[in-house]
Amino acid sequence: MIIALTLATFIEATGAKGIDGLTLGVIAGVGFVGTTLGSMSAFEKRSLKLYLMNAGYPVIMFAVIGALLGYWQ
């Protein structure tokens, strides 16, 4: 719920509509989740494949929420 509210605030602040919501969701997902999990995976010496699997789900979730919010406005 907090993720959706945060993305809604970003989308409203930028005036994103439609596909721009999806783009903003992907950027937010990669920026927040990708960097956090990237540093953790590097420290734990995990493989790139495992990193992509672990980071992929949340990034897709951010993208879907962003798309829904973008088209909803």
Secondary structure, DSSP 4 states (H G I P E B T S, - for coil): -HHHHHHHHHHHHHT--THHHHHHHHHHHIIIIIHHHHHHHHHTT--HHHHHHHHHHHHHHHHHHHHHHHHH-
